[in-house]
Amino acid sequence: MEQPYSEILRYLKLIIKKRYLFVPLSLFIMSIITCYSYFMPKEYEAKSTIFIERNVIHRLVEGIAITPSMDERIRVLRDTMLGRSLVLNVLRNLDLDIHANNSEDLERMINSFQNKTDIKIRNNSLITVSFIHRDPALAKNYINNLVNEYLEKNIFAKREEAYNATKFLEKQVAFFKGKMDKGEDEVIKFRQEQGIYIATDEGSIINEIKNHLEEISTIEIQKKELIARKKSIEAQLSNEDPFTVAMYSTSEIKKTIESLENRIKQLLVRYTENYPDIIKLKAEIEVLKNQNNNSPEDYVNNERDTEISAANPVYQRLKQRLAEVETEIIAFNAKNDHLNTLIRNKKKELRVIPENRKKLADLEKERDSFRSVYQQLLARLGQSEVSKQMEIEDKATTFRIIEPAIMPSIPITPSRVRMILTGIIFGFIVSFGVIFLLDYIDNSVKTSDVLKTFGLPVLAIIPKIQSSETIIKRKKKDILLYSFAGVYMLCILGVLVMEYLGLTYVEEFIHSSFVNHYL
């Protein structure tokens, strides 16, 4: 603790010792910086505040309308507002581009305005745009033009984006509507052409084939039974004669003919004339009539016995049974052929169904994909229409100028209060640094401790002897120095206070005495 205190005390003694250098140098540096603050060019800052307004309708239609993301626009706001094209348009509006002699001067001017423009965003709702320039009127006009140009471009861009989105969606909806209708027509056409194979279930077809095979097996068994029965009947027929000889009287022949005709009438009620029994009865009647017509005329009306060759009823019954059996065999064969044809057709269907179903599934999948895209685009088109109307009627999130730039009256640079304080501090620091450097490079013996480092014994220390006149002169000189330094510091502090209070007396005096005089 004692060591730092002794160092401080040593530095204070050094300052007192070199006071005739320290005080003037400090005051000189303070004066230079203070005066320079009055001759520095003034720069004015113009500000404009923009408020990001989120309309209540935007919340009501949330999920229905799609508006541009405000966060994305805020992220690119700085680059957009400070873009070369926007700044160039503002310079042209203010007729500042005419001051550029060539394209290089114009580019330097654009870069200068870009560098002096500052954009600050607070809470994603307030945007402050500021610009610093020596001409306050130019600063104000530039900021207002820049903000207005950006807002007009922003509104135009949003509306153009909404229009282009709606136009694009309309084209896409029409395109996918055509694709969906074409896919639907292809599905319908394929269903119409292959409907019987598509609607049939594979399991039911397999069951039908099994049933047909079982039915064919049953038919084969029944057909074998009929073939055996046919052989039996044929064997019986080989032992029977087709015709038999019988004795009939004329009256019996007539009764038999009448009986047979009545039998034919009864059969015609149920069957046609081609029925086998009817044909057989007609044949018997014909035979009886021929036998009766072949007898002598004088014996026609007399009772007599006549020998008639008639069909053998046993033979006829066997023949009829044989015909019935053969008919049944033919019917079974036809049914068997029909079932085999059905089985072949069913097997063909089984081969065709997977391929047709795959093709139908592909067609339906393609149609459904087009339908899904079409429905999504149709929903987005409705959202786009609402979004477009919101942009047209300015109901979405918008930028509002709540504080346009006004003519700045107080310059932001130079900050004289800050510069004067800096000059005071800088004057003391530089002066101390100079005297410290001079003391450091001074190799003379200043204390007895230095002699001890040489290994020499210190016998005595003789203080500096000054006369009373010298002491009085030194005191007067010190008083004059301290008085002048105090008054000078009071003047600098007075200037500092006036600048802090916003009083411009010093500035007016300097301009009236120096600037206006030389101008």
C-alpha positions in Angstrom: 0.0 0.0 0.0 2.9 2.3 0.8 4.6 1.7 -2.5 1.8 3.0 -4.8 1.3 6.0 -2.5 5.0 6.9 -2.8 4.8 6.6 -6.6 1.8 8.9 -6.7 3.6 11.3 -4.5 6.6 11.2 -6.7 4.5 11.9 -9.8 2.9 14.9 -8.1 6.3 16.2 -7.2 7.3 15.8 -10.8 4.3 17.7 -12.0 5.0 20.5 -9.5 8.6 20.6 -10.5 7.7 20.8 -14.2 4.7 23.1 -13.7 5.9 25.7 -16.1 5.8 23.1 -18.8 2.8 21.1 -17.6 0.3 23.9 -17.2 0.9 25.8 -20.5 1.1 22.6 -22.5 -2.2 21.3 -21.0 -3.9 24.6 -21.6 -2.6 24.7 -25.1 -3.9 21.3 -26.0 -7.3 22.1 -24.4 -7.4 25.3 -26.4 -6.6 23.6 -29.7 -9.2 20.9 -29.3 -11.8 23.4 -28.1 -11.2 25.8 -30.9 -11.1 23.0 -33.4 -14.6 21.9 -32.3 -15.9 25.3 -33.4 -14.3 25.1 -36.8 -15.3 21.5 -37.6 -18.0 21.2 -40.3 -21.4 20.6 -38.9 -23.4 17.5 -39.8 -27.1 17.1 -39.3 -29.1 14.0 -38.9 -32.6 13.6 -40.3 -34.8 10.7 -39.0 -38.0 9.1 -40.1 -39.8 6.4 -38.2 -41.9 3.7 -39.8 -44.4 1.5 -37.9 -45.2 -2.0 -39.1 -49.0 -2.2 -38.7 -50.6 -5.6 -38.6 -54.3 -5.2 -39.6 -56.9 -7.0 -37.5 -58.3 -8.5 -40.7 -55.0 -10.3 -41.1 -55.8 -12.3 -38.0 -59.4 -12.9 -39.0 -58.3 -14.5 -42.3 -55.3 -16.3 -40.9 -55.2 -19.7 -42.5 -57.5 -18.6 -45.3 -55.3 -15.9 -46.9 -51.6 -16.1 -47.5 -49.7 -12.9 -47.2 -46.0 -12.3 -47.6 -44.0 -13.0 -44.5 -43.2 -9.8 -42.7 -40.2 -11.3 -40.9 -38.6 -12.1 -44.2 -39.2 -8.6 -45.5 -37.7 -7.1 -42.3 -34.7 -9.3 -42.7 -34.1 -8.0 -46.2 -35.3 -4.5 -45.5 -31.8 -3.0 -45.0 -30.5 -4.5 -48.2 -33.6 -3.5 -50.1 -33.7 0.1 -48.8 -30.0 0.6 -49.3 -30.0 -1.0 -52.7 -28.2 0.8 -55.5 -31.3 1.1 -57.7 -33.4 2.6 -54.9 -30.7 5.1 -53.8 -30.1 6.1 -57.4 -33.8 6.8 -57.9 -33.8 9.0 -54.9 -30.7 10.9 -56.1 -32.4 11.4 -59.5 -35.6 12.7 -57.8 -33.5 15.2 -55.9 -31.5 16.1 -59.0 -28.3 15.2 -57.2 -27.0 12.9 -60.0 -26.3 15.9 -62.2 -23.4 16.8 -59.9 -21.6 13.7 -61.0 -19.2 14.2 -63.9 -19.0 10.6 -64.8 -20.1 7.1 -63.8 -17.3 6.8 -61.2 -18.4 10.0 -59.5 -21.9 8.7 -59.5 -20.9 5.4 -57.9 -18.9 7.2 -55.3 -21.9 9.4 -54.5 -24.2 6.4 -54.2 -21.7 4.6 -51.9 -21.4 7.8 -49.8 -25.2 8.1 -49.3 -25.4 4.4 -48.6 -22.7 4.6 -45.9 -24.3 7.6 -44.2 -27.7 6.0 -44.1 -28.5 4.0 -41.0 -31.5 1.7 -40.4 -32.4 0.4 -37.0 -35.2 -2.1 -36.3 -36.8 -2.3 -32.8 -39.0 -5.2 -31.7 -39.8 -6.0 -35.4 -42.4 -3.2 -35.4 -40.5 0.1 -35.4 -38.0 1.0 -38.1 -35.9 4.2 -37.8 -34.1 5.4 -40.9 -31.6 8.2 -40.4 -29.1 10.1 -42.7 -26.2 12.4 -41.8 -25.2 15.3 -44.0 -23.9 18.8 -43.7 -27.0 20.2 -45.4 -30.0 19.7 -43.1 -32.5 20.3 -45.9 -30.8 17.7 -48.1 -30.8 15.3 -45.2 -34.5 15.8 -44.7 -35.4 15.5 -48.4 -33.3 12.5 -48.9 -34.8 10.5 -46.0 -38.4 11.4 -46.9 -37.8 10.5 -50.5 -36.0 7.2 -49.6 -38.8 6.1 -47.3 -41.5 7.0 -49.7 -39.7 5.4 -52.6 -39.3 2.2 -50.6 -42.9 2.1 -49.4 -44.2 2.6 -53.0 -41.9 -0.1 -54.2 -42.9 -2.3 -51.4 -46.7 -1.9 -52.0 -46.2 -2.4 -55.8 -44.1 -5.5 -55.2 -46.7 -7.0 -52.8 -49.5 -6.3 -55.3 -47.5 -7.6 -58.2 -46.6 -10.7 -56.3 -50.3 -11.3 -55.4 -51.4 -10.8 -59.0 -48.7 -13.1 -60.4 -49.4 -15.8 -57.8 -53.1 -15.7 -58.7 -52.4 -15.8 -62.4 -50.0 -18.6 -62.0 -52.4 -20.6 -59.9 -55.2 -20.1 -62.4 -53.0 -21.6 -65.1 -52.0 -24.5 -63.0 -55.6 -25.2 -61.9 -56.8 -25.2 -65.6 -53.8 -27.5 -66.5 -54.4 -30.0 -63.8 -58.2 -29.9 -64.4 -57.5 -31.1 -67.9 -55.2 -33.8 -66.6 -57.7 -34.9 -64.1 -60.6 -35.1 -66.6 -58.4 -37.0 -69.1 -57.5 -39.5 -66.4 -61.1 -39.9 -65.4 -62.1 -40.5 -69.0 -59.4 -43.1 -69.4 -60.6 -44.9 -66.2 -64.2 -44.8 -67.4 -63.3 -46.1 -70.8 -61.2 -48.9 -69.4 -64.0 -49.9 -67.0 -66.5 -50.0 -69.9 -64.1 -52.1 -72.0 -63.0 -54.5 -69.2 -65.8 -54.1 -66.8 -66.7 -57.9 -66.6 -63.2 -58.8 -65.8 -62.7 -56.0 -63.2 -65.9 -56.5 -61.3 -65.4 -60.3 -60.9 -63.7 -61.6 -57.8 -60.9 -64.1 -58.4 -62.1 -66.3 -55.4 -65.6 -66.6 -56.8 -64.2 -67.5 -60.3 -62.1 -70.3 -58.7 -65.2 -71.5 -56.8 -67.2 -71.5 -60.0 -64.5 -73.5 -61.7 -64.5 -76.0 -58.9 -68.3 -76.3 -59.0 -68.2 -76.8 -62.8 -65.5 -79.5 -62.4 -67.6 -81.3 -59.8 -70.7 -81.0 -62.0 -68.7 -82.4 -65.0 -67.6 -85.3 -62.7 -71.3 -86.0 -61.8 -72.3 -85.8 -65.5 -69.6 -88.3 -66.4 -70.9 -90.7 -63.8 -74.5 -90.3 -65.0 -73.4 -90.6 -68.6 -71.7 -93.9 -67.9 -74.9 -95.1 -66.2 -76.9 -94.1 -69.3 -74.4 -95.8 -71.7 -74.8 -99.0 -69.6 -78.6 -98.6 -69.8 -78.4 -98.0 -73.5 -76.4 -101.2 -74.0 -79.0 -103.1 -72.0 -81.9 -101.8 -74.1 -80.0 -102.5 -77.3 -79.6 -106.1 -76.2 -83.3 -106.3 -75.4 -84.2 -104.8 -78.8 -82.1 -107.4 -80.6 -84.5 -110.1 -79.2 -87.7 -108.4 -80.2 -89.4 -108.1 -83.6 -90.5 -104.6 -84.7 -94.0 -105.8 -85.8 -96.6 -108.4 -84.6 -99.6 -110.0 -86.4 -103.0 -109.5 -84.8 -106.6 -110.4 -85.8 -109.0 -107.6 -85.7 -112.6 -107.3 -86.9 -113.8 -104.3 -88.9 -115.6 -102.9 -86.0 -112.6 -103.4 -83.7 -110.4 -101.6 -86.2 -112.7 -98.6 -86.3 -112.8 -98.5 -82.5 -109.1 -98.8 -82.3 -108.7 -96.0 -84.8 -111.1 -93.8 -82.9 -109.3 -94.7 -79.6 -106.0 -93.8 -81.2 -107.3 -90.5 -82.6 -108.7 -89.6 -79.1 -105.3 -90.3 -77.7 -103.7 -88.1 -80.2 -106.1 -85.2 -79.3 -105.2 -85.6 -75.7 -101.5 -85.5 -76.4 -101.8 -82.5 -78.7 -103.1 -80.6 -75.7 -99.7 -80.8 -74.1 -97.3 -81.5 -77.0 -96.8 -80.7 -80.7 -97.3 -82.9 -83.7 -93.6 -83.7 -83.7 -93.9 -85.5 -80.4 -92.7 -89.1 -80.8 -95.8 -90.7 -79.3 -98.1 -88.6 -81.6 -96.0 -89.6 -84.6 -96.2 -93.3 -83.6 -100.0 -93.1 -83.0 -100.5 -91.5 -86.4 -98.4 -94.3 -88.0 -100.6 -97.0 -86.3 -103.8 -95.2 -87.4 -102.4 -95.1 -91.0 -101.6 -98.8 -90.9 -105.1 -99.7 -89.6 -106.7 -97.5 -92.2 -104.7 -99.2 -95.0 -105.6 -102.7 -93.7 -109.3 -101.7 -93.6 -109.2 -100.2 -97.1 -107.6 -103.3 -98.5 -110.6 -105.6 -97.5 -113.4 -106.6 -100.3 -116.2 -104.1 -100.7 -118.9 -106.5 -100.1 -117.5 -107.3 -96.8 -116.8 -103.8 -95.7 -120.0 -103.5 -93.7 -119.8 -107.1 -92.4 -118.2 -108.3 -89.3 -115.0 -110.2 -90.1 -111.7 -110.9 -88.7 -108.7 -109.3 -90.4 -105.1 -110.1 -89.9 -103.2 -106.9 -89.2 -99.4 -106.4 -89.0 -99.0 -104.0 -86.1 -96.0 -102.5 -84.4 -94.7 -104.5 -81.5 -95.5 -102.6 -78.4 -92.6 -104.1 -76.4 -90.2 -103.3 -79.2 -91.7 -99.8 -79.4 -91.3 -99.2 -75.7 -87.7 -100.4 -75.8 -87.1 -98.2 -78.8 -88.6 -95.2 -77.0 -86.6 -95.9 -73.9 -83.5 -96.2 -76.1 -84.3 -92.9 -77.7 -84.8 -91.3 -74.4 -81.5 -92.6 -73.1 -79.7 -91.4 -76.2 -81.3 -88.0 -75.8 -80.1 -87.8 -72.2 -76.6 -88.9 -73.3 -76.6 -86.1 -76.0 -77.9 -83.6 -73.4 -75.2 -84.6 -70.9 -72.5 -84.3 -73.7 -73.8 -80.9 -74.6 -73.9 -79.8 -70.9 -70.4 -81.3 -70.5 -69.1 -79.3 -73.5 -70.8 -76.2 -72.2 -69.2 -76.6 -68.8 -65.8 -77.1 -70.3 -66.3 -73.9 -72.3 -67.3 -72.1 -69.2 -64.2 -73.4 -67.4 -61.9 -72.3 -70.3 -63.5 -68.8 -70.2 -63.1 -68.6 -66.4 -59.5 -69.6 -66.6 -59.0 -66.9 -69.3 -60.6 -64.4 -66.9 -58.2 -65.4 -64.1 -55.3 -64.7 -66.4 -56.7 -61.3 -67.5 -58.0 -60.0 -64.2 -54.6 -59.2 -62.5 -53.2 -57.4 -65.5 -56.4 -55.4 -65.9 -56.6 -54.6 -62.3 -53.0 -53.4 -62.3 -53.7 -51.2 -65.3 -56.9 -49.9 -63.7 -55.0 -49.3 -60.4 -52.3 -47.3 -62.3 -54.9 -45.3 -64.1 -56.8 -44.6 -60.9 -53.6 -43.7 -59.1 -52.6 -41.3 -61.8 -56.1 -39.8 -61.8 -56.1 -39.5 -58.0 -52.7 -37.8 -58.0 -53.9 -35.2 -60.5 -57.1 -34.8 -58.5 -55.2 -34.3 -55.2 -52.9 -31.6 -56.8 -56.0 -30.0 -58.5 -57.9 -29.8 -55.1 -54.8 -28.3 -53.4 -54.3 -25.8 -56.2 -58.0 -24.9 -56.1 -57.8 -24.3 -52.4 -54.7 -22.2 -52.8 -56.3 -20.3 -55.6 -59.1 -19.3 -53.2 -56.5 -18.2 -50.7 -54.7 -16.3 -53.4 -57.8 -14.4 -54.3 -58.4 -13.4 -50.7 -54.8 -12.4 -50.4 -55.0 -10.3 -53.6 -58.0 -8.5 -52.4 -56.3 -7.8 -49.0 -53.3 -6.3 -50.9 -55.5 -4.2 -53.2 -57.5 -2.9 -50.2 -54.4 -2.5 -48.1 -55.7 -4.8 -45.4 -52.6 -6.9 -44.8 -49.5 -6.1 -42.8 -48.4 -2.7 -44.0 -45.7 0.0 -43.3 -47.0 3.3 -41.9 -44.9 6.5 -41.6 -45.6 7.7 -38.1 -42.9 10.3 -38.0 -41.6 11.8 -41.3 -38.2 13.5 -41.3 -38.1 17.2 -40.3 -35.5 19.8 -40.8 -32.8 19.1 -38.2 -31.7 22.3 -36.3 -29.1 20.9 -34.0 -26.1 19.2 -35.5 -25.0 15.8 -34.2 -21.4 16.5 -35.0 -19.3 18.0 -33.7 -20.4 17.3 -30.1 -18.6 20.2 -28.5 -19.4 19.1 -24.9 -17.7 15.8 -25.6 -14.8 17.3 -27.5 -14.1 19.9 -24.7 -14.2 17.2 -22.0 -11.9 15.1 -24.2 -9.6 18.1 -24.7 -9.3 18.7 -20.9 -8.6 15.0 -20.2 -6.3 14.7 -23.3 -4.4 17.9 -22.3 -3.6 16.6 -18.8 -2.6 13.2 -20.1 -0.4 14.4 -22.9 1.3 17.0 -20.7 2.0 14.4 -18.0 3.3 12.1 -20.7 5.7 14.8 -21.9 7.2 15.6 -18.5 7.4 12.0 -17.6 9.3 11.3 -20.8 11.7 14.2 -20.2 12.3 13.0 -16.7 13.0 9.5 -17.9 15.6 10.6 -20.4 17.2 13.0 -17.8 20.4 11.1 -16.6 21.3 13.6 -13.8 21.3 12.6 -10.1 18.1 13.6 -8.6 18.1 11.8 -5.2 20.6 10.3 -2.7 19.4 6.9 -3.5 20.9 7.1 -7.0 24.3 7.8 -5.4 24.0 4.7 -3.2 23.6 2.6 -6.3 27.1 3.7 -7.3 28.6 2.3 -4.1 29.7 5.7 -2.9 29.3 6.8 0.7 26.9 9.8 1.2 28.5 12.1 3.7 26.0 15.0 3.5 23.2 16.5 1.5 23.4 20.2 0.8 20.0 21.7 0.0 19.5 24.2 -2.7 20.1 27.7 -1.3 18.0 30.5 -2.8 17.9 34.2 -1.8 14.8 35.8 -0.5 14.5 37.8 -3.7 14.6 34.7 -5.8 12.0 33.0 -3.6 9.7 36.1 -3.9 10.1 36.2 -7.7 9.3 32.5 -7.9 6.2 32.9 -5.7 5.0 35.8 -7.9 5.6 33.7 -11.0 3.7 30.8 -9.5 0.9 33.0 -8.5 0.7 34.5 -12.0 0.9 31.0 -13.5 -1.8 29.5 -11.3 -4.0 32.6 -11.7 -3.7 32.5 -15.4 -4.3 28.8 -15.5 -7.3 29.1 -13.2 -8.9 31.9 -15.2 -8.2 30.0 -18.4 -9.7 26.8 -17.1 -12.7 28.8 -15.9 -13.2 30.1 -19.4 -12.9 26.6 -20.9 -15.4 25.3 -18.3 -17.7 28.2 -19.0 -17.6 27.4 -22.7 -18.4 23.8 -21.7 -21.4 24.8 -19.6 -22.8 27.1 -22.3 -22.5 24.3 -24.9 -24.1 21.9 -22.5 -27.0 24.4 -21.9 -27.3 24.9 -25.7 -26.2 28.5 -25.7 -24.5 29.6 -28.9 -22.8 32.8 -27.9 -19.3 31.5 -28.4 -20.2 30.1 -31.8 -21.8 33.3 -32.9 -18.8 35.3 -31.7 -16.3 33.1 -33.6 -18.3 33.1 -36.8 -18.8 36.9 -36.6 -15.2 37.6 -35.8 -13.4 35.1 -37.9 -15.5 33.1 -40.4 -17.6 36.1 -41.7 -14.6 38.4 -41.6 -12.5 36.2 -43.9 -15.4 35.2 -46.1 
